[in-house]
Amino acid sequence: MTQRNSIKERINNVCIKDLDPEIRRVNDSVISGFHFRVSPKGKIAYYVFYRLDGRQVNFKLGSHPQITPQQARDLAKQKLGEVAKRC
C-alpha cells in the first residue's frame, strides 16, 4: 500500500479539523500555490508558492491558529496579486 503524505482539497476549518495525522501537506484546490504544511509535531503553517524573476518562492503566510484558513486564503490572494503586478 502506498502512503500519501499530501492531498489536494479546499483549505478551510473542516479540512483542518478532519485532517488525517499521516498528511504532511495540503494543496488548495481553488488557489494555485496556496498550501499548508504540517510539522512532525502537528503544527500547521500556511504558505503560498510562486515564481518571481525565475526564482521559486515559498512565502510563509502565518501559522494556525494565529490566523484562520480564511485569513491565510485572503493573504495568499493578496500576495499573488502583488506578484502579478510586478510581472
PDB file of N, CA, C and O in Angstrom:
ATOM      1  N   MET A   1       0.840  -1.181   0.000  1.00  0.00           N
ATOM      2  CA  MET A   1       0.000   0.000   0.000  1.00  0.00           C
ATOM      3  C   MET A   1       0.888   1.248   0.000  1.00  0.00           C
ATOM      4  O   MET A   1       1.860   1.325   0.752  1.00  0.00           O
ATOM      5  N   THR A   2       0.550   2.214  -0.839  1.00  0.00           N
ATOM      6  CA  THR A   2       1.297   3.464  -0.939  1.00  0.00           C
ATOM      7  C   THR A   2       0.724   4.478   0.044  1.00  0.00           C
ATOM      8  O   THR A   2      -0.487   4.688   0.097  1.00  0.00           O
ATOM      9  N   GLN A   3       1.604   5.104   0.820  1.00  0.00           N
ATOM     10  CA  GLN A   3       1.154   6.132   1.747  1.00  0.00           C
ATOM     11  C   GLN A   3       1.174   7.479   1.044  1.00  0.00           C
ATOM     12  O   GLN A   3       2.144   7.829   0.372  1.00  0.00           O
ATOM     13  N   ARG A   4       0.099   8.225   1.204  1.00  0.00           N
ATOM     14  CA  ARG A   4       0.057   9.588   0.683  1.00  0.00           C
ATOM     15  C   ARG A   4       0.405  10.531   1.815  1.00  0.00           C
ATOM     16  O   ARG A   4      -0.116  10.412   2.924  1.00  0.00           O
ATOM     17  N   ASN A   5       1.287  11.465   1.525  1.00  0.00           N
ATOM     18  CA  ASN A   5       1.579  12.439   2.573  1.00  0.00           C
ATOM     19  C   ASN A   5       1.153  13.843   2.148  1.00  0.00           C
ATOM     20  O   ASN A   5       1.413  14.817   2.855  1.00  0.00           O
ATOM     21  N   SER A   6       0.494  13.941   0.982  1.00  0.00           N
ATOM     22  CA  SER A   6      -0.074  15.227   0.582  1.00  0.00           C
ATOM     23  C   SER A   6      -1.389  14.976  -0.150  1.00  0.00           C
ATOM     24  O   SER A   6      -1.579  13.945  -0.796  1.00  0.00           O
ATOM     25  N   ILE A   7      -2.284  15.945  -0.029  1.00  0.00           N
ATOM     26  CA  ILE A   7      -3.578  15.851  -0.693  1.00  0.00           C
ATOM     27  C   ILE A   7      -3.924  17.208  -1.286  1.00  0.00           C
ATOM     28  O   ILE A   7      -3.268  18.211  -1.003  1.00  0.00           O
ATOM     29  N   LYS A   8      -4.963  17.224  -2.111  1.00  0.00           N
ATOM     30  CA  LYS A   8      -5.441  18.464  -2.701  1.00  0.00           C
ATOM     31  C   LYS A   8      -6.925  18.593  -2.391  1.00  0.00           C
ATOM     32  O   LYS A   8      -7.731  17.756  -2.799  1.00  0.00           O
ATOM     33  N   GLU A   9      -7.276  19.641  -1.672  1.00  0.00           N
ATOM     34  CA  GLU A   9      -8.666  19.951  -1.368  1.00  0.00           C
ATOM     35  C   GLU A   9      -8.772  21.400  -0.936  1.00  0.00           C
ATOM     36  O   GLU A   9      -7.761  22.053  -0.678  1.00  0.00           O
ATOM     37  N   ARG A  10      -9.988  21.900  -0.857  1.00  0.00           N
ATOM     38  CA  ARG A  10     -10.184  23.295  -0.431  1.00  0.00           C
ATOM     39  C   ARG A  10      -9.766  23.426   1.030  1.00  0.00           C
ATOM     40  O   ARG A  10     -10.253  22.702   1.898  1.00  0.00           O
ATOM     41  N   ILE A  11      -8.866  24.351   1.281  1.00  0.00           N
ATOM     42  CA  ILE A  11      -8.380  24.568   2.651  1.00  0.00           C
ATOM     43  C   ILE A  11      -9.407  25.401   3.406  1.00  0.00           C
ATOM     44  O   ILE A  11      -9.727  26.525   3.017  1.00  0.00           O
ATOM     45  N   ASN A  12      -9.916  24.829   4.490  1.00  0.00           N
ATOM     46  CA  ASN A  12     -10.881  25.506   5.359  1.00  0.00           C
ATOM     47  C   ASN A  12     -10.827  24.858   6.747  1.00  0.00           C
ATOM     48  O   ASN A  12     -10.025  23.956   6.987  1.00  0.00           O
ATOM     49  N   ASN A  13     -11.683  25.324   7.650  1.00  0.00           N
ATOM     50  CA  ASN A  13     -11.679  24.793   9.012  1.00  0.00           C
ATOM     51  C   ASN A  13     -12.014  23.309   9.058  1.00  0.00           C
ATOM     52  O   ASN A  13     -11.440  22.569   9.856  1.00  0.00           O
ATOM     53  N   VAL A  14     -12.935  22.869   8.214  1.00  0.00           N
ATOM     54  CA  VAL A  14     -13.329  21.454   8.184  1.00  0.00           C
ATOM     55  C   VAL A  14     -12.154  20.591   7.749  1.00  0.00           C
ATOM     56  O   VAL A  14     -11.909  19.530   8.325  1.00  0.00           O
ATOM     57  N   CYS A  15     -11.436  21.043   6.743  1.00  0.00           N
ATOM     58  CA  CYS A  15     -10.254  20.328   6.244  1.00  0.00           C
ATOM     59  C   CYS A  15      -9.239  20.127   7.374  1.00  0.00           C
ATOM     60  O   CYS A  15      -8.677  19.043   7.526  1.00  0.00           O
ATOM     61  N   ILE A  16      -9.013  21.160   8.147  1.00  0.00           N
ATOM     62  CA  ILE A  16      -8.037  21.080   9.236  1.00  0.00           C
ATOM     63  C   ILE A  16      -8.552  20.202  10.369  1.00  0.00           C
ATOM     64  O   ILE A  16      -7.805  19.400  10.929  1.00  0.00           O
ATOM     65  N   LYS A  17      -9.815  20.355  10.699  1.00  0.00           N
ATOM     66  CA  LYS A  17     -10.415  19.569  11.784  1.00  0.00           C
ATOM     67  C   LYS A  17     -10.374  18.075  11.476  1.00  0.00           C
ATOM     68  O   LYS A  17     -10.114  17.263  12.364  1.00  0.00           O
ATOM     69  N   ASP A  18     -10.630  17.713  10.217  1.00  0.00           N
ATOM     70  CA  ASP A  18     -10.702  16.306   9.814  1.00  0.00           C
ATOM     71  C   ASP A  18      -9.396  15.781   9.229  1.00  0.00           C
ATOM     72  O   ASP A  18      -9.395  14.738   8.575  1.00  0.00           O
ATOM     73  N   LEU A  19      -8.292  16.476   9.448  1.00  0.00           N
ATOM     74  CA  LEU A  19      -7.015  16.129   8.839  1.00  0.00           C
ATOM     75  C   LEU A  19      -6.496  14.783   9.332  1.00  0.00           C
ATOM     76  O   LEU A  19      -6.424  14.532  10.535  1.00  0.00           O
ATOM     77  N   ASP A  20      -6.140  13.935   8.396  1.00  0.00           N
ATOM     78  CA  ASP A  20      -5.520  12.641   8.688  1.00  0.00           C
ATOM     79  C   ASP A  20      -4.128  12.904   9.271  1.00  0.00           C
ATOM     80  O   ASP A  20      -3.380  13.705   8.711  1.00  0.00           O
ATOM     81  N   PRO A  21      -3.762  12.255  10.378  1.00  0.00           N
ATOM     82  CA  PRO A  21      -2.456  12.509  11.002  1.00  0.00           C
ATOM     83  C   PRO A  21      -1.262  12.175  10.103  1.00  0.00           C
ATOM     84  O   PRO A  21      -0.159  12.661  10.353  1.00  0.00           O
ATOM     85  N   GLU A  22      -1.456  11.367   9.076  1.00  0.00           N
ATOM     86  CA  GLU A  22      -0.370  11.000   8.166  1.00  0.00           C
ATOM     87  C   GLU A  22      -0.086  12.089   7.128  1.00  0.00           C
ATOM     88  O   GLU A  22       0.985  12.093   6.521  1.00  0.00           O
ATOM     89  N   ILE A  23      -1.019  13.000   6.919  1.00  0.00           N
ATOM     90  CA  ILE A  23      -0.878  14.026   5.899  1.00  0.00           C
ATOM     91  C   ILE A  23       0.099  15.090   6.377  1.00  0.00           C
ATOM     92  O   ILE A  23      -0.005  15.575   7.503  1.00  0.00           O
ATOM     93  N   ARG A  24       1.046  15.451   5.522  1.00  0.00           N
ATOM     94  CA  ARG A  24       2.048  16.457   5.861  1.00  0.00           C
ATOM     95  C   ARG A  24       1.894  17.732   5.056  1.00  0.00           C
ATOM     96  O   ARG A  24       2.475  18.759   5.407  1.00  0.00           O
ATOM     97  N   ARG A  25       1.102  17.684   3.956  1.00  0.00           N
ATOM     98  CA  ARG A  25       0.897  18.876   3.133  1.00  0.00           C
ATOM     99  C   ARG A  25      -0.474  18.788   2.485  1.00  0.00           C
ATOM    100  O   ARG A  25      -0.893  17.736   2.003  1.00  0.00           O
ATOM    101  N   VAL A  26      -1.171  19.942   2.488  1.00  0.00           N
ATOM    102  CA  VAL A  26      -2.457  20.041   1.794  1.00  0.00           C
ATOM    103  C   VAL A  26      -2.364  21.199   0.818  1.00  0.00           C
ATOM    104  O   VAL A  26      -2.101  22.334   1.214  1.00  0.00           O
ATOM    105  N   ASN A  27      -2.582  20.911  -0.463  1.00  0.00           N
ATOM    106  CA  ASN A  27      -2.601  21.918  -1.522  1.00  0.00           C
ATOM    107  C   ASN A  27      -4.040  22.327  -1.758  1.00  0.00           C
ATOM    108  O   ASN A  27      -4.923  21.479  -1.889  1.00  0.00           O
ATOM    109  N   ASP A  28      -4.273  23.619  -1.812  1.00  0.00           N
ATOM    110  CA  ASP A  28      -5.627  24.117  -2.025  1.00  0.00           C
ATOM    111  C   ASP A  28      -6.106  23.796  -3.432  1.00  0.00           C
ATOM    112  O   ASP A  28      -5.348  23.913  -4.396  1.00  0.00           O
ATOM    113  N   SER A  29      -7.361  23.392  -3.547  1.00  0.00           N
ATOM    114  CA  SER A  29      -7.924  23.035  -4.846  1.00  0.00           C
ATOM    115  C   SER A  29      -8.455  24.247  -5.597  1.00  0.00           C
ATOM    116  O   SER A  29      -8.861  24.122  -6.752  1.00  0.00           O
ATOM    117  N   VAL A  30      -8.461  25.421  -4.965  1.00  0.00           N
ATOM    118  CA  VAL A  30      -9.010  26.622  -5.592  1.00  0.00           C
ATOM    119  C   VAL A  30      -7.911  27.598  -6.003  1.00  0.00           C
ATOM    120  O   VAL A  30      -7.896  28.061  -7.144  1.00  0.00           O
ATOM    121  N   ILE A  31      -6.999  27.915  -5.099  1.00  0.00           N
ATOM    122  CA  ILE A  31      -5.937  28.887  -5.368  1.00  0.00           C
ATOM    123  C   ILE A  31      -4.631  28.142  -5.614  1.00  0.00           C
ATOM    124  O   ILE A  31      -4.085  27.513  -4.707  1.00  0.00           O
ATOM    125  N   SER A  32      -4.140  28.217  -6.826  1.00  0.00           N
ATOM    126  CA  SER A  32      -2.898  27.556  -7.185  1.00  0.00           C
ATOM    127  C   SER A  32      -1.740  28.139  -6.378  1.00  0.00           C
ATOM    128  O   SER A  32      -1.563  29.356  -6.325  1.00  0.00           O
ATOM    129  N   GLY A  33      -0.965  27.273  -5.758  1.00  0.00           N
ATOM    130  CA  GLY A  33       0.185  27.699  -4.964  1.00  0.00           C
ATOM    131  C   GLY A  33      -0.100  27.829  -3.480  1.00  0.00           C
ATOM    132  O   GLY A  33       0.836  27.818  -2.680  1.00  0.00           O
ATOM    133  N   PHE A  34      -1.363  27.953  -3.081  1.00  0.00           N
ATOM    134  CA  PHE A  34      -1.729  28.081  -1.673  1.00  0.00           C
ATOM    135  C   PHE A  34      -1.736  26.689  -1.048  1.00  0.00           C
ATOM    136  O   PHE A  34      -2.354  25.768  -1.581  1.00  0.00           O
ATOM    137  N   HIS A  35      -1.048  26.538   0.082  1.00  0.00           N
ATOM    138  CA  HIS A  35      -0.986  25.243   0.750  1.00  0.00           C
ATOM    139  C   HIS A  35      -0.629  25.413   2.216  1.00  0.00           C
ATOM    140  O   HIS A  35      -0.235  26.492   2.659  1.00  0.00           O
ATOM    141  N   PHE A  36      -0.775  24.323   2.958  1.00  0.00           N
ATOM    142  CA  PHE A  36      -0.229  24.339   4.317  1.00  0.00           C
ATOM    143  C   PHE A  36       0.568  23.071   4.541  1.00  0.00           C
ATOM    144  O   PHE A  36       0.331  22.037   3.917  1.00  0.00           O
ATOM    145  N   ARG A  37       1.514  23.182   5.448  1.00  0.00           N
ATOM    146  CA  ARG A  37       2.359  22.062   5.829  1.00  0.00           C
ATOM    147  C   ARG A  37       2.122  21.753   7.300  1.00  0.00           C
ATOM    148  O   ARG A  37       1.845  22.637   8.110  1.00  0.00           O
ATOM    149  N   VAL A  38       2.238  20.477   7.614  1.00  0.00           N
ATOM    150  CA  VAL A  38       2.092  20.023   8.991  1.00  0.00           C
ATOM    151  C   VAL A  38       3.448  19.512   9.450  1.00  0.00           C
ATOM    152  O   VAL A  38       4.024  18.614   8.836  1.00  0.00           O
ATOM    153  N   SER A  39       3.953  20.092  10.536  1.00  0.00           N
ATOM    154  CA  SER A  39       5.254  19.673  11.061  1.00  0.00           C
ATOM    155  C   SER A  39       5.111  18.308  11.746  1.00  0.00           C
ATOM    156  O   SER A  39       3.994  17.878  12.035  1.00  0.00           O
ATOM    157  N   PRO A  40       6.216  17.636  12.003  1.00  0.00           N
ATOM    158  CA  PRO A  40       6.144  16.363  12.724  1.00  0.00           C
ATOM    159  C   PRO A  40       5.477  16.489  14.095  1.00  0.00           C
ATOM    160  O   PRO A  40       4.938  15.513  14.617  1.00  0.00           O
ATOM    161  N   LYS A  41       5.513  17.695  14.678  1.00  0.00           N
ATOM    162  CA  LYS A  41       4.866  17.915  15.976  1.00  0.00           C
ATOM    163  C   LYS A  41       3.394  18.287  15.827  1.00  0.00           C
ATOM    164  O   LYS A  41       2.703  18.494  16.824  1.00  0.00           O
ATOM    165  N   GLY A  42       2.906  18.373  14.576  1.00  0.00           N
ATOM    166  CA  GLY A  42       1.492  18.657  14.337  1.00  0.00           C
ATOM    167  C   GLY A  42       1.148  20.122  14.151  1.00  0.00           C
ATOM    168  O   GLY A  42      -0.030  20.465  14.050  1.00  0.00           O
ATOM    169  N   LYS A  43       2.140  20.992  14.104  1.00  0.00           N
ATOM    170  CA  LYS A  43       1.866  22.414  13.899  1.00  0.00           C
ATOM    171  C   LYS A  43       1.624  22.689  12.418  1.00  0.00           C
ATOM    172  O   LYS A  43       2.277  22.105  11.553  1.00  0.00           O
ATOM    173  N   ILE A  44       0.678  23.583  12.136  1.00  0.00           N
ATOM    174  CA  ILE A  44       0.286  23.899  10.767  1.00  0.00           C
ATOM    175  C   ILE A  44       0.769  25.293  10.405  1.00  0.00           C
ATOM    176  O   ILE A  44       0.561  26.247  11.155  1.00  0.00           O
ATOM    177  N   ALA A  45       1.421  25.405   9.242  1.00  0.00           N
ATOM    178  CA  ALA A  45       1.880  26.699   8.722  1.00  0.00           C
ATOM    179  C   ALA A  45       1.360  26.851   7.295  1.00  0.00           C
ATOM    180  O   ALA A  45       1.448  25.922   6.491  1.00  0.00           O
ATOM    181  N   TYR A  46       0.817  28.034   6.986  1.00  0.00           N
ATOM    182  CA  TYR A  46       0.256  28.326   5.666  1.00  0.00           C
ATOM    183  C   TYR A  46       1.317  28.992   4.785  1.00  0.00           C
ATOM    184  O   TYR A  46       2.105  29.812   5.255  1.00  0.00           O
ATOM    185  N   TYR A  47       1.320  28.626   3.503  1.00  0.00           N
ATOM    186  CA  TYR A  47       2.281  29.161   2.546  1.00  0.00           C
ATOM    187  C   TYR A  47       1.588  29.457   1.219  1.00  0.00           C
ATOM    188  O   TYR A  47       0.495  28.964   0.939  1.00  0.00           O
ATOM    189  N   VAL A  48       2.259  30.275   0.415  1.00  0.00           N
ATOM    190  CA  VAL A  48       1.868  30.432  -0.983  1.00  0.00           C
ATOM    191  C   VAL A  48       3.154  30.326  -1.804  1.00  0.00           C
ATOM    192  O   VAL A  48       4.159  30.972  -1.507  1.00  0.00           O
ATOM    193  N   PHE A  49       3.093  29.494  -2.841  1.00  0.00           N
ATOM    194  CA  PHE A  49       4.226  29.257  -3.720  1.00  0.00           C
ATOM    195  C   PHE A  49       4.022  30.040  -5.009  1.00  0.00           C
ATOM    196  O   PHE A  49       2.931  30.044  -5.580  1.00  0.00           O
ATOM    197  N   TYR A  50       5.089  30.707  -5.462  1.00  0.00           N
ATOM    198  CA  TYR A  50       5.031  31.414  -6.741  1.00  0.00           C
ATOM    199  C   TYR A  50       6.441  31.524  -7.315  1.00  0.00           C
ATOM    200  O   TYR A  50       7.426  31.226  -6.639  1.00  0.00           O
ATOM    201  N   ARG A  51       6.519  31.952  -8.560  1.00  0.00           N
ATOM    202  CA  ARG A  51       7.802  32.198  -9.212  1.00  0.00           C
ATOM    203  C   ARG A  51       7.894  33.689  -9.505  1.00  0.00           C
ATOM    204  O   ARG A  51       6.935  34.308  -9.965  1.00  0.00           O
ATOM    205  N   LEU A  52       9.068  34.253  -9.231  1.00  0.00           N
ATOM    206  CA  LEU A  52       9.306  35.667  -9.477  1.00  0.00           C
ATOM    207  C   LEU A  52      10.718  35.825 -10.015  1.00  0.00           C
ATOM    208  O   LEU A  52      11.687  35.419  -9.372  1.00  0.00           O
ATOM    209  N   ASP A  53      10.828  36.413 -11.189  1.00  0.00           N
ATOM    210  CA  ASP A  53      12.127  36.607 -11.842  1.00  0.00           C
ATOM    211  C   ASP A  53      12.897  35.293 -11.951  1.00  0.00           C
ATOM    212  O   ASP A  53      14.115  35.259 -11.773  1.00  0.00           O
ATOM    213  N   GLY A  54      12.173  34.215 -12.244  1.00  0.00           N
ATOM    214  CA  GLY A  54      12.792  32.908 -12.414  1.00  0.00           C
ATOM    215  C   GLY A  54      13.095  32.169 -11.124  1.00  0.00           C
ATOM    216  O   GLY A  54      13.539  31.021 -11.154  1.00  0.00           O
ATOM    217  N   ARG A  55      12.861  32.813  -9.998  1.00  0.00           N
ATOM    218  CA  ARG A  55      13.122  32.178  -8.700  1.00  0.00           C
ATOM    219  C   ARG A  55      11.839  31.558  -8.157  1.00  0.00           C
ATOM    220  O   ARG A  55      10.748  32.100  -8.336  1.00  0.00           O
ATOM    221  N   GLN A  56      11.986  30.424  -7.497  1.00  0.00           N
ATOM    222  CA  GLN A  56      10.860  29.812  -6.805  1.00  0.00           C
ATOM    223  C   GLN A  56      10.809  30.372  -5.389  1.00  0.00           C
ATOM    224  O   GLN A  56      11.817  30.403  -4.683  1.00  0.00           O
ATOM    225  N   VAL A  57       9.630  30.811  -4.986  1.00  0.00           N
ATOM    226  CA  VAL A  57       9.453  31.385  -3.662  1.00  0.00           C
ATOM    227  C   VAL A  57       8.323  30.656  -2.953  1.00  0.00           C
ATOM    228  O   VAL A  57       7.238  30.487  -3.510  1.00  0.00           O
ATOM    229  N   ASN A  58       8.579  30.227  -1.726  1.00  0.00           N
ATOM    230  CA  ASN A  58       7.554  29.618  -0.887  1.00  0.00           C
ATOM    231  C   ASN A  58       7.374  30.556   0.304  1.00  0.00           C
ATOM    232  O   ASN A  58       8.072  30.434   1.311  1.00  0.00           O
ATOM    233  N   PHE A  59       6.435  31.490   0.182  1.00  0.00           N
ATOM    234  CA  PHE A  59       6.250  32.580   1.141  1.00  0.00           C
ATOM    235  C   PHE A  59       5.348  32.129   2.286  1.00  0.00           C
ATOM    236  O   PHE A  59       4.227  31.676   2.057  1.00  0.00           O
ATOM    237  N   LYS A  60       5.837  32.252   3.516  1.00  0.00           N
ATOM    238  CA  LYS A  60       5.042  31.859   4.688  1.00  0.00           C
ATOM    239  C   LYS A  60       4.042  32.956   5.012  1.00  0.00           C
ATOM    240  O   LYS A  60       4.404  34.121   5.172  1.00  0.00           O
ATOM    241  N   LEU A  61       2.782  32.563   5.107  1.00  0.00           N
ATOM    242  CA  LEU A  61       1.698  33.494   5.400  1.00  0.00           C
ATOM    243  C   LEU A  61       1.416  33.607   6.892  1.00  0.00           C
ATOM    244  O   LEU A  61       1.006  34.665   7.369  1.00  0.00           O
ATOM    245  N   GLY A  62       1.633  32.528   7.625  1.00  0.00           N
ATOM    246  CA  GLY A  62       1.350  32.516   9.052  1.00  0.00           C
ATOM    247  C   GLY A  62       1.106  31.111   9.541  1.00  0.00           C
ATOM    248  O   GLY A  62       1.183  30.149   8.777  1.00  0.00           O
ATOM    249  N   SER A  63       0.809  31.000  10.824  1.00  0.00           N
ATOM    250  CA  SER A  63       0.604  29.699  11.450  1.00  0.00           C
ATOM    251  C   SER A  63      -0.796  29.588  12.038  1.00  0.00           C
ATOM    252  O   SER A  63      -1.421  30.583  12.405  1.00  0.00           O
ATOM    253  N   HIS A  64      -1.263  28.367  12.115  1.00  0.00           N
ATOM    254  CA  HIS A  64      -2.561  28.049  12.714  1.00  0.00           C
ATOM    255  C   HIS A  64      -2.335  27.823  14.198  1.00  0.00           C
ATOM    256  O   HIS A  64      -1.374  27.122  14.515  1.00  0.00           O
ATOM    257  N   PRO A  65      -3.090  28.324  15.116  1.00  0.00           N
ATOM    258  CA  PRO A  65      -4.361  29.027  14.980  1.00  0.00           C
ATOM    259  C   PRO A  65      -4.237  30.547  15.027  1.00  0.00           C
ATOM    260  O   PRO A  65      -5.250  31.235  15.155  1.00  0.00           O
ATOM    261  N   GLN A  66      -3.022  31.088  14.927  1.00  0.00           N
ATOM    262  CA  GLN A  66      -2.871  32.552  14.956  1.00  0.00           C
ATOM    263  C   GLN A  66      -3.635  33.197  13.808  1.00  0.00           C
ATOM    264  O   GLN A  66      -4.192  34.282  13.970  1.00  0.00           O
ATOM    265  N   ILE A  67      -3.667  32.548  12.659  1.00  0.00           N
ATOM    266  CA  ILE A  67      -4.530  33.017  11.581  1.00  0.00           C
ATOM    267  C   ILE A  67      -5.417  31.850  11.139  1.00  0.00           C
ATOM    268  O   ILE A  67      -5.022  30.687  11.215  1.00  0.00           O
ATOM    269  N   THR A  68      -6.595  32.183  10.688  1.00  0.00           N
ATOM    270  CA  THR A  68      -7.559  31.173  10.251  1.00  0.00           C
ATOM    271  C   THR A  68      -7.267  30.782   8.803  1.00  0.00           C
ATOM    272  O   THR A  68      -6.531  31.480   8.105  1.00  0.00           O
ATOM    273  N   PRO A  69      -7.837  29.676   8.357  1.00  0.00           N
ATOM    274  CA  PRO A  69      -7.675  29.321   6.946  1.00  0.00           C
ATOM    275  C   PRO A  69      -8.178  30.420   6.006  1.00  0.00           C
ATOM    276  O   PRO A  69      -7.573  30.664   4.963  1.00  0.00           O
ATOM    277  N   GLN A  70      -9.272  31.079   6.365  1.00  0.00           N
ATOM    278  CA  GLN A  70      -9.798  32.151   5.509  1.00  0.00           C
ATOM    279  C   GLN A  70      -8.847  33.347   5.478  1.00  0.00           C
ATOM    280  O   GLN A  70      -8.647  33.945   4.421  1.00  0.00           O
ATOM    281  N   GLN A  71      -8.266  33.698   6.606  1.00  0.00           N
ATOM    282  CA  GLN A  71      -7.291  34.787   6.626  1.00  0.00           C
ATOM    283  C   GLN A  71      -6.071  34.432   5.782  1.00  0.00           C
ATOM    284  O   GLN A  71      -5.550  35.274   5.051  1.00  0.00           O
ATOM    285  N   ALA A  72      -5.618  33.183   5.883  1.00  0.00           N
ATOM    286  CA  ALA A  72      -4.480  32.736   5.083  1.00  0.00           C
ATOM    287  C   ALA A  72      -4.833  32.773   3.600  1.00  0.00           C
ATOM    288  O   ALA A  72      -4.003  33.165   2.779  1.00  0.00           O
ATOM    289  N   ARG A  73      -6.043  32.374   3.248  1.00  0.00           N
ATOM    290  CA  ARG A  73      -6.510  32.414   1.855  1.00  0.00           C
ATOM    291  C   ARG A  73      -6.494  33.855   1.339  1.00  0.00           C
ATOM    292  O   ARG A  73      -6.029  34.114   0.229  1.00  0.00           O
ATOM    293  N   ASP A  74      -7.000  34.785   2.144  1.00  0.00           N
ATOM    294  CA  ASP A  74      -7.019  36.199   1.747  1.00  0.00           C
ATOM    295  C   ASP A  74      -5.598  36.736   1.567  1.00  0.00           C
ATOM    296  O   ASP A  74      -5.328  37.474   0.619  1.00  0.00           O
ATOM    297  N   LEU A  75      -4.689  36.365   2.477  1.00  0.00           N
ATOM    298  CA  LEU A  75      -3.291  36.793   2.359  1.00  0.00           C
ATOM    299  C   LEU A  75      -2.643  36.199   1.107  1.00  0.00           C
ATOM    300  O   LEU A  75      -1.858  36.872   0.439  1.00  0.00           O
ATOM    301  N   ALA A  76      -2.964  34.953   0.786  1.00  0.00           N
ATOM    302  CA  ALA A  76      -2.420  34.311  -0.416  1.00  0.00           C
ATOM    303  C   ALA A  76      -2.880  35.055  -1.668  1.00  0.00           C
ATOM    304  O   ALA A  76      -2.081  35.312  -2.569  1.00  0.00           O
ATOM    305  N   LYS A  77      -4.170  35.400  -1.723  1.00  0.00           N
ATOM    306  CA  LYS A  77      -4.689  36.156  -2.871  1.00  0.00           C
ATOM    307  C   LYS A  77      -3.984  37.502  -2.989  1.00  0.00           C
ATOM    308  O   LYS A  77      -3.614  37.928  -4.083  1.00  0.00           O
ATOM    309  N   GLN A  78      -3.804  38.161  -1.860  1.00  0.00           N
ATOM    310  CA  GLN A  78      -3.139  39.465  -1.847  1.00  0.00           C
ATOM    311  C   GLN A  78      -1.699  39.341  -2.346  1.00  0.00           C
ATOM    312  O   GLN A  78      -1.261  40.135  -3.179  1.00  0.00           O
ATOM    313  N   LYS A  79      -0.964  38.352  -1.843  1.00  0.00           N
ATOM    314  CA  LYS A  79       0.432  38.171  -2.241  1.00  0.00           C
ATOM    315  C   LYS A  79       0.535  37.823  -3.718  1.00  0.00           C
ATOM    316  O   LYS A  79       1.403  38.348  -4.415  1.00  0.00           O
ATOM    317  N   LEU A  80      -0.331  36.953  -4.205  1.00  0.00           N
ATOM    318  CA  LEU A  80      -0.301  36.585  -5.625  1.00  0.00           C
ATOM    319  C   LEU A  80      -0.658  37.791  -6.496  1.00  0.00           C
ATOM    320  O   LEU A  80      -0.142  37.926  -7.606  1.00  0.00           O
ATOM    321  N   GLY A  81      -1.538  38.669  -6.002  1.00  0.00           N
ATOM    322  CA  GLY A  81      -1.852  39.892  -6.719  1.00  0.00           C
ATOM    323  C   GLY A  81      -0.651  40.820  -6.811  1.00  0.00           C
ATOM    324  O   GLY A  81      -0.397  41.414  -7.859  1.00  0.00           O
ATOM    325  N   GLU A  82       0.091  40.943  -5.708  1.00  0.00           N
ATOM    326  CA  GLU A  82       1.304  41.766  -5.699  1.00  0.00           C
ATOM    327  C   GLU A  82       2.330  41.225  -6.695  1.00  0.00           C
ATOM    328  O   GLU A  82       2.961  41.988  -7.427  1.00  0.00           O
ATOM    329  N   VAL A  83       2.487  39.902  -6.713  1.00  0.00           N
ATOM    330  CA  VAL A  83       3.441  39.268  -7.626  1.00  0.00           C
ATOM    331  C   VAL A  83       3.015  39.499  -9.077  1.00  0.00           C
ATOM    332  O   VAL A  83       3.849  39.791  -9.934  1.00  0.00           O
ATOM    333  N   ALA A  84       1.736  39.368  -9.343  1.00  0.00           N
ATOM    334  CA  ALA A  84       1.226  39.579 -10.722  1.00  0.00           C
ATOM    335  C   ALA A  84       1.486  41.004 -11.193  1.00  0.00           C
ATOM    336  O   ALA A  84       1.790  41.217 -12.367  1.00  0.00           O
ATOM    337  N   LYS A  85       1.373  41.981 -10.303  1.00  0.00           N
ATOM    338  CA  LYS A  85       1.614  43.383 -10.669  1.00  0.00           C
ATOM    339  C   LYS A  85       3.083  43.624 -11.019  1.00  0.00           C
ATOM    340  O   LYS A  85       3.390  44.491 -11.837  1.00  0.00           O
ATOM    341  N   ARG A  86       3.991  42.864 -10.407  1.00  0.00           N
ATOM    342  CA  ARG A  86       5.428  43.028 -10.658  1.00  0.00           C
ATOM    343  C   ARG A  86       5.861  42.428 -11.984  1.00  0.00           C
ATOM    344  O   ARG A  86       6.911  42.786 -12.517  1.00  0.00           O
ATOM    345  N   CYS A  87       5.053  41.511 -12.524  1.00  0.00           N
ATOM    346  CA  CYS A  87       5.436  40.830 -13.779  1.00  0.00           C
ATOM    347  C   CYS A  87       5.070  41.635 -14.995  1.00  0.00           C
ATOM    348  O   CYS A  87       5.323  41.203 -16.120  1.00  0.00           O
TER     349      CYS A  87
END
